[in-house]
């Protein structure tokens, strides 16, 4: 069988189209995959062509000699395309390292030299985890966790911070992508500082405004009573937004928490009282504690997170509804859940609920007094406890917000952590 010009041209075109389509359809992290995949496809085409076109000179007739010349020209063209693709991969700002099934280095680009400290040709065919031994990246590579690794120091320069992901290519290869996120971290720090500073500056004037509003007596000017009431309401809401922003800023800059033994029965009782006070008898509040188990964590921050979940359930559940506060030990870990029979949340909104100021219904949130920051606070508190938030909801049938903690945080009631 002989590779014809048409088949070779189609194959090369397919390779380039694959790269263009992947680069357009996928995000920036996936673009290196498109380039590597194209490299592999063009290489296969080139090798196939070379194998089929290399025949003994004695077997060439005058007609086949012309074909061989055309084949040679197309081979040179393919080789040029291959060099261009390799140069493109080498010029990428993200570090790319192609690994075999055992984790040995097969190929890497120039950015891998700068970010990961790899060397040519010494580091080809070595185990990458052994080359980076002693680093967080080496531990991640040696483990079975396939989740991306975020915000770790670069082995070649500790001042740089990397985000890494490991993606399979076929059955026998993996692609390590390392991105320099140092500038993003600096911008994020600028944003946090700005929010914290503005919030601090707003706190004092808002306190003064709210204080003077409280001194105004609507009986002195009955016509202004609705206006004064609305001004008081909005000043309290603005003050709460400022407090929530300050809480978020503190949580974002806090690398770890001071942990203690959290007695869950007492915390659950407090949450129930708060829910009943906020509900004013409009809802049925139930506490279910199926297991006698306490939690290792920060009482102050956990109370803040759990209270946000409970208050949201009260605010967004119509009168006559039921709110269940549940604490139990599951196969997944320790679960604190708030289950309501409220309005429910469409699936299209659920992924964005923990974003700052994101609202499913702006008018309903304003009516109930929400700031739009409660679930962001919940997410940050849970992250500091290595926990996660799950959301299950259906419009018209209610919602379940569950905080899942690792079983290693379970404590015997009455015990004290060391």
C-alpha positions as CSV (number, residue, x, y, z in Angstrom):
1,X,0.0,0.0,0.0
2,X,1.4,3.4,-0.9
3,X,0.5,6.8,0.7
4,X,-0.9,9.1,-1.9
5,X,-0.5,12.8,-2.0
6,X,-4.2,13.3,-1.4
7,X,-4.2,11.1,1.7
8,X,-1.1,12.8,3.1
9,X,-2.5,16.3,2.4
10,X,-5.8,15.4,4.1
11,X,-4.0,13.9,7.1
12,X,-1.9,17.1,7.6
13,X,-5.0,19.3,7.2
14,X,-6.8,17.2,9.8
15,X,-3.9,17.7,12.2
16,X,-4.0,21.4,11.8
17,X,-7.8,21.6,12.0
18,X,-7.7,19.5,15.2
19,X,-5.3,22.0,16.8
20,X,-7.4,25.0,15.7
21,X,-10.6,23.5,16.9
22,X,-9.3,22.5,20.2
23,X,-7.6,25.8,20.8
24,X,-10.8,27.7,20.0
25,X,-13.2,25.4,21.9
26,X,-11.2,24.7,25.0
27,X,-9.9,27.1,27.6
28,X,-6.3,28.2,27.9
29,X,-5.2,25.2,30.1
30,X,-6.3,22.8,27.3
31,X,-4.5,24.6,24.4
32,X,-1.2,22.8,25.2
33,X,-3.0,19.5,24.9
34,X,-4.1,20.5,21.4
35,X,-0.6,21.3,20.4
36,X,0.8,18.1,21.8
37,X,-2.0,16.0,20.2
38,X,-1.2,17.7,16.9
39,X,2.5,17.0,17.3
40,X,1.8,13.3,17.8
41,X,-0.6,13.1,14.9
42,X,1.8,14.9,12.5
43,X,4.6,12.7,13.7
44,X,2.6,9.5,13.0
45,X,1.8,10.8,9.5
46,X,5.5,11.6,8.9
47,X,6.7,8.2,10.1
48,X,4.0,6.4,8.0
49,X,5.0,8.4,5.0
50,X,8.7,7.7,5.5
51,X,8.1,4.0,6.0
52,X,6.0,3.7,2.9
53,X,8.2,5.8,0.7
54,X,11.5,4.2,1.6
55,X,11.9,1.4,-1.1
56,X,15.0,0.1,-2.7
57,X,16.4,2.1,-5.5
58,X,16.4,-1.0,-7.7
59,X,12.7,-1.2,-7.4
60,X,12.1,2.3,-8.8
61,X,10.9,2.6,-12.3
62,X,10.9,5.9,-14.2
63,X,7.3,6.6,-13.1
64,X,8.0,5.7,-9.5
65,X,11.1,7.8,-9.4
66,X,8.9,10.9,-10.1
67,X,6.5,9.7,-7.4
68,X,9.5,9.3,-5.0
69,X,10.6,12.9,-5.7
70,X,7.1,14.2,-4.9
71,X,7.1,12.0,-1.7
72,X,10.4,13.5,-0.7
73,X,9.2,17.0,-1.2
74,X,6.1,16.3,0.9
75,X,8.2,14.7,3.6
76,X,10.3,17.8,3.8
77,X,7.1,19.8,4.1
78,X,5.9,17.6,6.9
79,X,9.2,17.9,8.7
80,X,8.9,21.7,8.5
81,X,5.4,21.6,9.9
82,X,6.6,19.3,12.7
83,X,9.4,21.7,13.6
84,X,7.0,24.6,13.6
85,X,4.7,22.8,16.0
86,X,7.6,21.9,18.2
87,X,8.7,25.5,18.3
88,X,5.2,26.6,19.2
89,X,5.1,24.2,22.1
90,X,8.5,25.3,23.2
91,X,7.4,28.9,23.1
92,X,4.4,28.4,25.4
93,X,4.6,30.2,28.7
94,X,3.2,27.2,30.5
95,X,5.5,24.4,31.4
96,X,4.7,21.1,29.5
97,X,6.2,17.8,30.5
98,X,5.3,14.6,28.6
99,X,5.5,11.6,30.9
100,X,5.2,7.9,30.3
101,X,3.1,5.4,32.3
102,X,5.7,5.2,35.1
103,X,6.1,9.0,35.3
104,X,9.4,9.2,33.4
105,X,10.2,12.3,31.5
106,X,9.9,11.9,27.7
107,X,9.9,15.5,26.6
108,X,9.6,19.0,28.0
109,X,9.5,22.5,26.7
110,X,11.6,25.6,27.6
111,X,9.1,26.8,30.2
112,X,9.7,23.6,32.2
113,X,13.3,24.5,32.5
114,X,12.4,27.9,33.9
115,X,9.5,26.9,36.2
116,X,10.4,23.3,37.2
117,X,14.2,23.4,37.0
118,X,14.4,20.5,34.5
119,X,17.7,20.2,32.5
120,X,18.5,19.0,29.0
121,X,19.6,16.3,28.3
122,X,20.2,15.0,31.8
123,X,16.6,14.9,32.9
124,X,15.2,12.9,30.0
125,X,14.0,9.4,30.9
126,X,14.2,10.1,34.7
127,X,11.4,9.8,37.2
128,X,9.9,13.3,37.6
129,X,8.9,12.7,41.2
130,X,12.5,11.7,42.0
131,X,13.9,14.8,40.2
132,X,11.6,17.0,42.3
133,X,12.0,15.0,45.5
134,X,11.3,17.0,48.7
135,X,8.8,19.3,47.1
136,X,5.0,19.4,47.3
137,X,4.9,18.6,43.6
138,X,6.8,15.4,44.1
139,X,4.4,14.2,46.8
140,X,1.5,15.1,44.5
141,X,3.0,13.1,41.6
142,X,3.8,10.1,43.8
143,X,0.2,10.0,45.1
144,X,-3.0,8.9,43.5
145,X,-4.8,12.2,43.6
146,X,-5.7,13.5,40.1
147,X,-7.1,16.8,41.3
148,X,-5.1,19.9,40.2
149,X,-2.5,21.3,42.6
150,X,-2.9,25.0,43.2
151,X,-0.6,27.7,44.5
152,X,2.6,25.8,45.2
153,X,6.2,27.3,45.1
154,X,8.1,26.6,41.9
155,X,11.0,24.2,42.4
156,X,13.3,26.4,40.3
157,X,12.3,29.7,42.0
158,X,10.4,29.8,45.3
159,X,9.3,33.4,44.6
160,X,7.1,32.0,41.8
161,X,3.8,30.2,42.4
162,X,2.4,27.5,40.2
163,X,-0.9,25.8,39.4
164,X,-0.4,22.2,38.1
165,X,-2.6,19.7,36.4
166,X,-1.9,16.1,35.2
167,X,-3.9,14.9,32.2
168,X,-3.8,11.5,30.6
169,X,-2.9,11.1,26.9
170,X,-4.0,7.7,25.7
171,X,-3.3,4.8,28.0
172,X,0.5,5.1,28.3
173,X,1.3,8.8,28.6
174,X,0.5,11.8,30.8
175,X,0.9,15.5,30.2
176,X,1.9,17.7,33.2
177,X,0.9,21.4,32.7
178,X,2.4,23.9,35.1
179,X,1.2,27.6,35.0
180,X,2.8,30.5,36.7
181,X,0.1,32.2,38.7
182,X,2.4,34.7,40.6
183,X,0.9,37.7,38.9
184,X,-2.7,36.5,39.5
185,X,-1.8,36.0,43.2
186,X,-0.5,39.6,43.4
187,X,-3.6,41.0,41.8
188,X,-5.8,38.9,44.1
189,X,-3.9,40.3,47.1
190,X,-4.4,43.9,45.8
191,X,-8.1,43.2,45.5
192,X,-8.3,41.8,49.1
193,X,-6.4,44.8,50.4
194,X,-8.7,47.2,48.6
195,X,-11.9,45.5,49.9
196,X,-10.6,45.4,53.5
197,X,-9.4,49.0,53.4
198,X,-12.7,50.3,51.9
199,X,-14.7,48.3,54.3
200,X,-12.8,49.7,57.3
201,X,-13.2,53.2,56.0
202,X,-17.0,52.7,55.5
203,X,-17.6,51.3,58.9
204,X,-17.2,54.6,60.9
205,X,-19.5,56.9,58.7
206,X,-22.1,54.2,58.5
207,X,-22.1,53.9,62.3
208,X,-22.6,57.7,62.6
209,X,-25.4,57.7,60.1
210,X,-27.2,54.9,61.7
211,X,-26.8,56.5,65.1
212,X,-28.4,59.8,64.0
213,X,-31.2,57.9,62.3
214,X,-32.0,56.1,65.5
215,X,-32.3,59.5,67.2
216,X,-34.9,60.7,64.8
217,X,-38.4,60.2,66.3
218,X,-41.0,59.6,63.6
219,X,-43.7,61.0,65.9
220,X,-42.2,64.4,65.4
221,X,-42.8,64.2,61.7
222,X,-45.4,61.6,60.9
223,X,-45.2,62.2,57.2
224,X,-41.5,61.2,57.2
225,X,-42.1,57.9,59.2
226,X,-41.9,55.6,56.1
227,X,-38.8,57.4,54.8
228,X,-37.0,57.2,58.2
229,X,-38.0,53.5,58.5
230,X,-36.5,52.7,55.1
231,X,-33.3,54.7,55.8
232,X,-32.8,52.8,59.1
233,X,-33.4,49.5,57.3
234,X,-30.9,50.3,54.5
235,X,-28.3,51.6,56.9
236,X,-28.4,48.4,58.9
237,X,-28.2,46.4,55.6
238,X,-25.1,48.4,54.5
239,X,-23.5,47.9,57.9
240,X,-24.1,44.2,57.6
241,X,-22.5,44.1,54.1
242,X,-19.5,45.9,55.5
243,X,-19.2,43.4,58.4
244,X,-19.5,40.5,56.0
245,X,-16.9,41.9,53.7
246,X,-14.5,42.3,56.6
247,X,-15.2,38.7,57.6
248,X,-14.4,37.5,54.1
249,X,-11.2,39.5,54.0
250,X,-10.1,38.0,57.3
251,X,-10.9,34.5,56.2
252,X,-9.0,34.9,52.9
253,X,-5.8,36.1,54.6
254,X,-6.0,33.4,57.3
255,X,-3.9,30.4,56.3
256,X,-5.1,28.2,59.1
257,X,-7.4,28.3,62.1
258,X,-6.9,27.7,65.8
259,X,-8.8,24.5,66.3
260,X,-10.5,23.2,69.3
261,X,-13.1,20.6,70.5
262,X,-16.5,21.8,69.3
263,X,-19.3,20.3,71.3
264,X,-22.0,19.8,68.6
265,X,-25.0,19.4,70.9
266,X,-24.5,22.9,72.4
267,X,-23.9,24.4,68.9
268,X,-27.0,22.7,67.5
269,X,-29.1,24.1,70.4
270,X,-27.7,27.6,69.7
271,X,-28.5,27.3,66.0
272,X,-32.1,26.2,66.8
273,X,-32.7,29.2,69.1
274,X,-31.3,31.6,66.5
275,X,-33.6,30.0,63.8
276,X,-36.6,30.3,66.0
277,X,-35.9,33.9,66.8
278,X,-35.5,34.8,63.2
279,X,-38.6,32.8,62.2
280,X,-40.9,34.4,64.7
281,X,-43.0,31.2,64.8
282,X,-43.6,31.1,61.0
283,X,-41.7,27.7,60.5
284,X,-41.3,24.4,62.2
285,X,-37.6,24.0,63.3
286,X,-36.4,20.5,63.9
287,X,-32.9,19.3,65.0
288,X,-31.8,15.7,64.1
289,X,-28.6,14.5,65.7
290,X,-28.3,10.8,64.8
291,X,-24.8,10.2,66.2
292,X,-23.1,11.3,69.4
293,X,-20.0,12.8,67.8
294,X,-18.2,16.2,68.2
295,X,-16.1,18.1,65.7
296,X,-12.5,19.3,65.6
297,X,-12.5,22.9,64.3
298,X,-12.9,26.6,65.1
299,X,-16.1,27.2,67.1
300,X,-16.3,30.8,66.1
301,X,-16.0,30.2,62.3
302,X,-18.1,27.1,62.3
303,X,-20.9,28.9,64.1
304,X,-20.7,31.7,61.6
305,X,-20.9,29.3,58.6
306,X,-23.7,27.1,60.1
307,X,-25.7,30.2,61.2
308,X,-25.5,31.5,57.6
309,X,-27.0,28.2,56.2
310,X,-29.7,28.2,58.9
311,X,-30.7,31.9,58.4
312,X,-30.8,31.4,54.6
313,X,-33.2,28.5,55.1
314,X,-35.5,30.7,57.3
315,X,-35.4,33.6,54.9
316,X,-36.2,31.6,51.8
317,X,-38.8,29.3,53.2
318,X,-42.4,30.5,53.1
319,X,-44.6,30.6,56.2
320,X,-45.7,27.2,57.4
321,X,-42.6,25.5,56.0
322,X,-40.2,23.0,57.8
323,X,-36.5,23.5,58.4
324,X,-34.4,20.6,59.6
325,X,-30.9,21.0,61.1
326,X,-29.2,17.6,60.8
327,X,-25.8,16.3,62.2
328,X,-24.7,12.8,61.5
329,X,-21.7,10.5,60.6
330,X,-21.9,9.2,57.0
331,X,-19.6,7.0,54.9
332,X,-18.4,10.2,53.3
333,X,-17.6,11.8,56.6
334,X,-19.2,14.1,59.1
335,X,-22.3,15.9,57.7
336,X,-23.9,19.1,58.9
337,X,-27.0,19.7,56.7
338,X,-29.8,22.2,56.6
339,X,-32.9,21.0,54.8
340,X,-35.8,23.3,54.0
341,X,-39.1,23.2,52.1
342,X,-38.6,26.6,50.6
343,X,-38.7,28.0,47.1
344,X,-35.8,25.8,45.7
345,X,-33.1,26.9,43.4
346,X,-32.9,26.1,39.6
347,X,-29.9,23.9,38.6
348,X,-28.5,26.7,36.4
349,X,-27.9,28.9,39.4
350,X,-26.5,26.3,41.9
351,X,-22.8,26.3,40.7
352,X,-22.5,30.1,41.3
353,X,-24.2,30.4,44.6
354,X,-21.0,30.8,46.6
355,X,-19.9,33.8,44.4
356,X,-19.9,37.1,46.2
357,X,-23.2,39.0,45.7
358,X,-24.6,36.4,43.4
359,X,-28.4,36.3,43.7
360,X,-30.9,33.9,42.3
361,X,-33.6,36.6,42.8
362,X,-32.4,40.1,43.6
363,X,-35.8,41.4,44.7
364,X,-36.4,38.4,47.0
365,X,-33.0,38.8,48.6
366,X,-33.5,42.5,49.3
367,X,-36.9,41.7,50.8
368,X,-35.4,39.2,53.2
369,X,-32.4,41.3,54.1
370,X,-29.7,39.1,52.6
371,X,-26.3,40.6,51.8
372,X,-25.3,38.1,49.1
373,X,-22.1,37.2,51.0
374,X,-23.3,34.5,53.3
375,X,-22.5,31.5,51.1
376,X,-19.1,32.9,50.3
377,X,-18.3,33.0,54.0
378,X,-19.5,29.4,54.3
379,X,-17.3,28.3,51.5
380,X,-14.2,30.0,53.0
381,X,-14.8,28.6,56.4
382,X,-15.2,25.1,55.0
383,X,-12.1,25.4,52.9
384,X,-10.1,26.2,56.1
385,X,-11.5,23.0,57.6
386,X,-10.7,21.0,54.5
387,X,-14.4,20.5,54.1
388,X,-16.8,21.0,51.2
389,X,-20.3,22.3,50.5
390,X,-22.9,20.3,48.6
391,X,-26.1,21.7,47.3
392,X,-29.2,19.7,46.3
393,X,-32.3,21.7,45.3
394,X,-35.4,21.6,43.1
395,X,-37.7,24.6,42.5
396,X,-40.8,24.3,44.5
397,X,-39.6,21.4,46.6
398,X,-36.9,23.0,48.8
399,X,-33.1,22.7,49.2
400,X,-30.5,20.8,51.1
401,X,-27.2,22.5,51.9
402,X,-24.7,20.1,53.5
403,X,-21.2,20.7,54.8
404,X,-19.1,17.5,54.6
405,X,-16.0,17.2,56.9
406,X,-13.4,14.4,56.9
407,X,-13.9,11.6,59.4
408,X,-10.5,12.5,60.9
409,X,-12.2,15.5,62.5
410,X,-14.6,13.3,64.5
411,X,-14.1,13.6,68.3
412,X,-15.7,11.6,71.1
413,X,-18.1,13.7,73.2
414,X,-16.3,15.0,76.3
415,X,-12.8,14.2,74.9
416,X,-10.2,16.9,74.5
417,X,-7.9,17.1,71.5
418,X,-4.2,17.2,72.2
